[in-house]
């Protein structure tokens, strides 16, 4: 029934979501005191992102694995829709340099050995760890205790890479390339939309060659509050998230820089001096300030809480504490690779791939190629760890 899309959660499910109210209120209070209105807004955008990711089951890792193993392309096609919608808004704004009178900019980074190495390692880590940056956070919010292990070693890997940044930051690289700067916002947009459309048709054709048909991504959502959502609803919601982040913060959506910050702060507590690491040169203020003053950190916290609310509304928040030994080992190895790869590769599926391509940067496309190659390797390593 069409009305079911707007049905309210049952009283039992609504009551299950109440425990999140206190940590959410605490997050808002600390963000307001330490970071101000912009940081609070980022936290609320994160809550919406977590809700959307959970209800749409919008994971990059599983979608890429399904295409690698079974040639199922629905998840990939939804991601391409997400990119196209975001580019439609990002390109003119980044080209103009302002949005409603506020300066905005994109993520445009060099293309070099560190990027391709990091993207490849990150791709392997996705399949062993069980998620990318956003996937790790929203599955933790959904109740996955295994992903807590992945996140812990994700942070450790990020910190190790940050500590040795003086080495890999000196690796050879080509200058950044922006299609917006090279061709202009409109021609650059036409070029990128053509590339996205070509990829969409290609992966759809691959699926049809294997299965005779292509799965729909536009099936109507059943219940907006309790889920599930269609893939295209999730794609549009995440495009909206990145657009709201650009309007609010002035930069696109990123996730994993916060992990380097958290790990570096912890390293400082046990005697290291992260301010001396090249990665933090010019960013020492971030190390001194509260994590609740950092927009990316607060958005990450909000994402976890948003996914937790979604899981509770859906009646699916049931943490499982038992983790098989091989799965635990995969979480440790995968987390380390994710952390190291994210720092070398300028981010994760959100910061490097999604926001990079939406910013018109060539590095986002290069990241995609090498991260997908890493996912192929990681997918075929999964049986060694008895991962389903």
C-alpha positions as CSV (number, residue, x, y, z in Angstrom):
1,X,0.0,0.0,0.0
2,X,1.2,3.5,-0.9
3,X,0.3,4.8,2.6
4,X,2.7,2.3,4.2
5,X,5.6,4.4,3.0
6,X,4.6,7.0,5.6
7,X,3.5,4.7,8.4
8,X,4.8,5.6,11.8
9,X,6.8,3.1,13.8
10,X,5.0,1.0,16.3
11,X,5.1,2.1,19.9
12,X,7.5,-0.7,20.8
13,X,10.0,0.3,18.1
14,X,9.7,4.0,19.0
15,X,10.4,3.1,22.7
16,X,13.4,1.1,21.5
17,X,14.9,4.2,19.9
18,X,14.6,6.3,23.1
19,X,18.0,5.2,24.6
20,X,19.7,7.1,21.7
21,X,18.1,10.3,22.8
22,X,20.6,10.9,25.6
23,X,23.8,10.4,23.6
24,X,22.3,12.4,20.8
25,X,21.5,15.3,23.2
26,X,25.0,15.0,24.7
27,X,26.5,15.2,21.2
28,X,24.5,18.3,20.3
29,X,25.4,20.0,23.6
30,X,29.2,19.3,23.3
31,X,29.3,20.2,19.6
32,X,27.5,23.5,20.4
33,X,29.8,24.3,23.3
34,X,33.0,23.3,21.5
35,X,32.4,24.0,17.8
36,X,29.3,26.1,17.4
37,X,26.3,26.0,15.1
38,X,28.1,24.7,12.0
39,X,29.5,21.7,13.9
40,X,26.0,21.0,15.4
41,X,24.6,21.1,11.9
42,X,27.2,18.7,10.6
43,X,26.2,16.3,13.4
44,X,22.6,16.4,12.4
45,X,23.5,15.8,8.8
46,X,25.5,12.8,10.0
47,X,22.4,11.5,11.8
48,X,20.4,11.6,8.6
49,X,23.3,9.9,6.7
50,X,23.3,7.1,9.2
51,X,19.6,6.6,8.9
52,X,19.8,6.6,5.1
53,X,22.8,4.2,4.9
54,X,21.1,1.7,7.3
55,X,17.6,1.8,5.8
56,X,18.9,1.6,2.2
57,X,21.6,-1.0,3.1
58,X,23.8,1.3,1.1
59,X,27.1,-0.3,1.5
60,X,29.9,0.1,-1.1
61,X,31.7,-3.1,0.0
62,X,28.9,-5.6,-0.5
63,X,27.8,-3.9,-3.8
64,X,31.2,-4.1,-5.3
65,X,31.6,-7.8,-4.1
66,X,28.3,-8.8,-5.7
67,X,29.4,-7.4,-9.0
68,X,32.8,-9.1,-8.8
69,X,31.4,-12.5,-7.9
70,X,27.9,-12.5,-9.4
71,X,27.8,-9.6,-11.8
72,X,24.9,-8.0,-9.9
73,X,25.1,-4.3,-10.6
74,X,22.2,-2.7,-8.7
75,X,24.4,-1.3,-6.0
76,X,26.9,0.1,-8.5
77,X,24.2,1.7,-10.5
78,X,22.8,3.3,-7.4
79,X,26.2,4.7,-6.6
80,X,26.5,6.2,-10.1
81,X,23.1,7.8,-9.8
82,X,24.3,9.3,-6.5
83,X,27.4,10.7,-8.2
84,X,25.5,12.2,-11.1
85,X,23.0,14.0,-8.9
86,X,25.7,15.4,-6.7
87,X,27.8,16.5,-9.7
88,X,24.8,18.5,-11.0
89,X,24.9,20.6,-7.9
90,X,28.7,20.6,-7.1
91,X,30.1,21.6,-10.5
92,X,28.4,25.0,-10.8
93,X,29.0,25.9,-7.2
94,X,32.7,24.8,-7.1
95,X,33.2,26.6,-10.4
96,X,31.7,29.8,-8.9
97,X,33.6,29.3,-5.7
98,X,30.6,30.3,-3.6
99,X,27.2,28.9,-2.4
100,X,24.8,31.5,-1.1
101,X,27.6,33.9,-0.5
102,X,29.7,31.3,1.4
103,X,33.1,30.2,-0.1
104,X,33.1,26.5,-1.2
105,X,35.8,24.3,-2.6
106,X,36.3,20.7,-3.7
107,X,38.6,17.9,-2.9
108,X,41.3,18.0,-5.7
109,X,44.4,16.0,-4.8
110,X,47.6,14.9,-6.6
111,X,47.8,11.5,-8.4
112,X,50.8,9.6,-7.4
113,X,52.3,6.4,-5.9
114,X,50.8,7.1,-2.5
115,X,47.3,7.5,-4.0
116,X,47.3,4.3,-6.0
117,X,49.0,2.3,-3.2
118,X,46.5,3.5,-0.7
119,X,43.5,2.9,-2.8
120,X,44.6,-0.6,-3.6
121,X,45.3,-1.4,0.1
122,X,42.0,0.2,1.1
123,X,40.1,-2.0,-1.4
124,X,41.6,-5.2,0.1
125,X,40.7,-3.9,3.6
126,X,37.1,-3.2,2.6
127,X,36.5,-6.9,1.9
128,X,38.4,-8.2,4.9
129,X,37.3,-5.6,7.3
130,X,33.7,-5.8,6.1
131,X,33.1,-2.2,5.2
132,X,34.5,1.2,4.0
133,X,34.6,4.3,6.1
134,X,30.8,4.9,6.0
135,X,30.1,1.2,6.1
136,X,32.1,0.7,9.2
137,X,30.3,3.5,11.0
138,X,26.8,2.7,10.0
139,X,27.2,-1.1,10.8
140,X,28.5,-0.2,14.2
141,X,25.4,1.9,14.7
142,X,23.4,-1.0,13.5
143,X,24.8,-3.3,16.3
144,X,27.8,-5.0,14.7
145,X,30.4,-5.8,17.4
146,X,32.8,-7.1,14.8
147,X,32.9,-3.8,13.1
148,X,34.0,-2.2,16.4
149,X,37.2,-4.2,16.0
150,X,37.5,-3.1,12.4
151,X,37.1,0.5,13.5
152,X,39.7,0.2,16.3
153,X,42.3,-1.1,13.9
154,X,41.1,1.4,11.2
155,X,42.1,4.1,13.7
156,X,45.4,2.4,14.5
157,X,46.3,2.1,10.8
158,X,45.4,5.7,10.2
159,X,47.6,6.7,13.1
160,X,50.6,4.6,11.9
161,X,50.3,6.1,8.4
162,X,50.1,9.6,9.9
163,X,53.1,9.0,12.1
164,X,55.2,7.9,9.0
165,X,53.7,10.6,6.7
166,X,57.2,12.1,6.2
167,X,58.0,9.1,4.1
168,X,55.0,8.5,1.8
169,X,54.1,12.2,1.4
170,X,57.5,12.5,-0.5
171,X,56.6,9.7,-3.0
172,X,56.4,10.9,-6.6
173,X,53.1,12.4,-7.8
174,X,51.6,14.3,-10.6
175,X,49.9,17.7,-10.0
176,X,46.2,17.7,-9.2
177,X,43.8,17.8,-12.2
178,X,40.4,19.3,-12.0
179,X,38.0,19.0,-15.0
180,X,36.2,22.0,-13.7
181,X,39.4,24.1,-13.8
182,X,40.5,22.5,-17.1
183,X,37.3,22.6,-19.1
184,X,35.0,24.9,-17.1
185,X,32.0,23.9,-15.0
186,X,29.5,23.1,-17.8
187,X,31.8,21.3,-20.2
188,X,33.3,19.4,-17.3
189,X,29.9,18.4,-16.0
190,X,28.8,17.1,-19.5
191,X,32.1,15.1,-19.7
192,X,31.7,13.5,-16.2
193,X,27.9,12.8,-16.7
194,X,28.8,11.1,-20.0
195,X,31.4,9.0,-18.2
196,X,29.0,8.1,-15.4
197,X,26.2,7.2,-17.9
198,X,28.6,5.0,-19.9
199,X,29.6,3.2,-16.7
200,X,25.9,2.7,-15.8
201,X,25.2,1.2,-19.2
202,X,28.3,-1.0,-19.0
203,X,27.6,-2.6,-15.7
204,X,23.9,-3.0,-16.5
205,X,24.9,-4.8,-19.7
206,X,27.3,-7.1,-17.8
207,X,24.5,-8.0,-15.4
208,X,22.1,-8.7,-18.3
209,X,24.6,-10.9,-20.1
210,X,24.9,-13.0,-16.9
211,X,21.3,-13.1,-15.7
212,X,19.2,-12.1,-18.7
213,X,17.8,-9.1,-16.8
214,X,19.0,-6.3,-14.5
215,X,17.6,-5.8,-11.0
216,X,15.6,-2.7,-10.4
217,X,16.9,0.1,-8.1
218,X,13.7,2.1,-8.1
219,X,11.4,-0.2,-6.2
220,X,9.2,1.9,-3.9
221,X,10.3,2.1,-0.3
222,X,8.0,0.5,2.2
223,X,8.3,2.6,5.3
224,X,10.5,5.7,5.6
225,X,11.0,5.5,9.3
226,X,11.4,1.8,9.8
227,X,12.8,0.8,6.4
228,X,13.7,-0.6,4.1
229,X,14.4,2.0,1.5
230,X,15.0,1.4,-2.2
231,X,18.6,1.8,-3.5
232,X,17.7,4.9,-5.5
233,X,16.2,6.5,-2.4
234,X,19.4,5.8,-0.6
235,X,21.4,7.2,-3.5
236,X,19.4,10.4,-3.5
237,X,19.6,10.7,0.3
238,X,23.4,10.5,0.2
239,X,23.6,13.0,-2.6
240,X,21.6,15.3,-0.4
241,X,24.0,14.6,2.5
242,X,27.0,15.7,0.5
243,X,25.3,18.7,-0.9
244,X,24.2,19.8,2.6
245,X,27.8,19.3,3.9
246,X,29.1,21.5,1.1
247,X,26.5,24.2,2.0
248,X,27.2,23.9,5.7
249,X,30.9,23.4,5.9
250,X,32.2,24.8,2.6
251,X,33.9,21.4,1.7
252,X,32.6,18.0,0.5
253,X,31.8,15.1,2.8
254,X,34.8,13.2,4.3
255,X,35.0,10.6,7.0
256,X,38.4,9.1,7.7
257,X,40.4,12.3,8.5
258,X,38.7,12.1,11.9
259,X,40.2,8.6,12.5
260,X,43.7,10.1,12.1
261,X,42.8,12.8,14.5
262,X,41.4,10.5,17.1
263,X,44.4,8.2,16.9
264,X,46.9,11.1,17.0
265,X,45.2,12.5,20.1
266,X,45.4,9.1,21.8
267,X,49.1,8.8,20.7
268,X,49.7,12.2,22.3
269,X,48.3,10.9,25.6
270,X,50.8,8.1,25.8
271,X,53.9,10.1,25.1
272,X,54.1,10.6,21.3
273,X,54.3,14.1,19.8
274,X,52.0,14.0,16.8
275,X,52.4,17.8,16.3
276,X,55.9,16.9,15.0
277,X,54.6,14.6,12.3
278,X,54.6,16.2,8.8
279,X,50.9,15.3,8.3
280,X,49.9,17.7,11.0
281,X,52.1,20.6,9.9
282,X,49.8,23.6,9.7
283,X,47.0,21.7,11.5
284,X,48.3,21.8,15.0
285,X,45.2,23.6,16.2
286,X,43.1,20.5,15.5
287,X,45.3,18.5,17.8
288,X,44.8,21.0,20.6
289,X,41.0,21.4,20.2
290,X,38.3,19.1,21.3
291,X,37.1,16.4,18.9
292,X,33.7,18.0,19.4
293,X,35.0,21.1,17.6
294,X,35.9,19.0,14.5
295,X,33.1,18.9,12.0
296,X,34.1,15.6,10.5
297,X,34.4,13.9,13.9
298,X,31.0,15.2,15.0
299,X,29.4,14.1,11.7
300,X,30.9,10.6,12.2
301,X,29.5,10.4,15.7
302,X,26.1,11.5,14.3
303,X,26.3,8.9,11.6
304,X,26.7,6.1,14.2
305,X,23.8,7.4,16.2
306,X,21.6,7.8,13.1
307,X,22.2,4.2,12.1
308,X,21.5,3.1,15.7
309,X,18.2,5.0,15.6
310,X,17.3,3.3,12.3
311,X,18.2,-0.2,13.6
312,X,16.1,0.4,16.7
313,X,13.1,1.7,14.7
314,X,13.3,-1.3,12.5
315,X,13.5,-3.6,15.5
316,X,16.8,-5.0,14.3
317,X,19.3,-3.7,16.9
318,X,20.6,-7.0,18.3
319,X,24.3,-6.9,19.0
320,X,26.1,-10.3,18.7
321,X,29.2,-10.6,20.9
322,X,30.6,-13.9,19.6
323,X,33.1,-13.4,16.8
324,X,34.8,-16.4,15.2
325,X,38.6,-16.3,15.4
326,X,39.2,-16.1,11.6
327,X,36.6,-13.4,11.3
328,X,38.3,-11.5,14.1
329,X,41.7,-11.8,12.3
330,X,40.1,-10.5,9.1
331,X,38.7,-7.5,11.0
332,X,42.2,-6.7,12.5
333,X,44.0,-7.1,9.2
334,X,41.3,-5.3,7.2
335,X,41.1,-2.5,9.7
336,X,44.8,-1.8,9.5
337,X,44.7,-1.9,5.7
338,X,41.7,0.5,5.7
339,X,43.5,2.9,8.0
340,X,46.8,2.9,6.1
341,X,45.1,3.0,2.7
342,X,42.8,5.9,3.6
343,X,45.6,8.1,4.6
344,X,47.9,7.3,1.7
345,X,44.9,7.4,-0.7
346,X,43.4,10.7,0.5
347,X,40.3,9.2,2.0
348,X,37.8,6.4,1.6
349,X,34.8,5.7,-0.7
350,X,33.3,8.9,0.6
351,X,36.2,11.4,0.7
352,X,38.3,10.1,-2.1
353,X,35.8,8.4,-4.5
354,X,32.4,10.1,-4.0
355,X,33.6,13.6,-3.0
356,X,36.6,13.4,-5.3
357,X,34.6,12.7,-8.5
358,X,31.8,15.1,-7.4
359,X,34.5,17.8,-7.0
360,X,35.6,17.3,-10.6
361,X,39.0,15.8,-9.6
362,X,40.8,13.2,-11.7
363,X,42.2,11.6,-8.5
364,X,38.7,10.3,-7.7
365,X,38.6,8.2,-10.9
366,X,42.1,6.9,-10.4
367,X,41.2,6.0,-6.8
368,X,38.2,4.1,-8.1
369,X,40.2,2.0,-10.5
370,X,42.8,0.9,-7.9
371,X,40.4,0.5,-5.1
372,X,38.2,-1.8,-7.2
373,X,41.3,-3.8,-8.1
374,X,42.0,-4.1,-4.4
375,X,38.4,-5.3,-3.8
376,X,38.9,-8.1,-6.4
377,X,41.9,-9.3,-4.4
378,X,40.1,-8.9,-1.1
379,X,37.0,-10.7,-2.3
380,X,39.1,-13.8,-3.2
381,X,40.9,-13.7,0.1
382,X,37.7,-13.8,2.1
383,X,37.3,-17.6,2.0
384,X,40.6,-17.9,3.8
385,X,38.9,-16.2,6.8
386,X,35.6,-18.1,6.3
387,X,33.8,-14.9,5.6
388,X,30.4,-15.5,3.9
